[in-house]
Amino acid sequence: MDVLDERIVEYLRHDARTPVTKIARSIGLSNAATGRRIARLEQDGVIQGYVAVVSPASTRTLEAFAEIRLGGETSGDRMAQIAALIPEISEYFVVAGDPDVLTRFTVDNVEHLHSVINTIRRQENVVGTKTLIVISAWNRALASR
């Protein structure tokens, strides 16, 4: 990735709907060259997708995090297996220190949250959890709009 690719990524990180023409103009390339760079960044896995950031308040759901402590060796593969079983998990991070894993998920209500946490706790190698419910959130990319 060169400096122009980095600038393209920053534009798309800030607003994935930024027109190619606007990006091209700002970095001094043609629309076609900029479009090819974006396609290459997608193909190379630098850009892994585009998402809509939806306000949890508008969907009437709860967003939560669960810290997970695993017994034995910590494995990203094991966590991938657990995440595959629990569709509410939107992402997870294997981290250094305590806990071993931080998961992020969305549930319909507190009863649904309880069910998801119990499902996590029943998984092999899970020795403990700590749940955090999101009260409000801030996002740097969205705040600058």
C-alpha positions, 0 to 999 in steps of 0.5 A: 500500500502506498500513500495514495492507497492510504488516502483512499482508505482514509476517505472510505473509512470516514464515509464508504459512500464517498464518490470515486470522483471526489476521492480521485479529485482530492488525490490527483488521479483519474476516476478510472485509476482511483476505481482500479486502486479501490478494486485492488484494495478490495481484492487484496483484502485491505478493504474487507467490506462496507457496512451501514452503521445503525443506531442501536436506539433505532433498532430497539436492541441491546449492544453488549460486550462479554469478556471471556476467560478460557482455560488452557491454551488460548486459541483463535481457532477455538474462539472462531468455533464458539462465534460460529455457534452464536450468531449474535456475536458480531466480532471478537478480539483475542487479547493479551492479558485478562480476559482472553477474548472480548466479544461484541454482540447484539441482542433483543432484550435482557432475556436474550442477553442471558441466553447468549451468555449462558450459551457462551458459558457452556462452551468447552474451555470457557471458565468465566465471563463478564458482561458489559451492556452499552449505555451509549456509544461514540465513534470518531469517524461518525463524530467528524461528520 
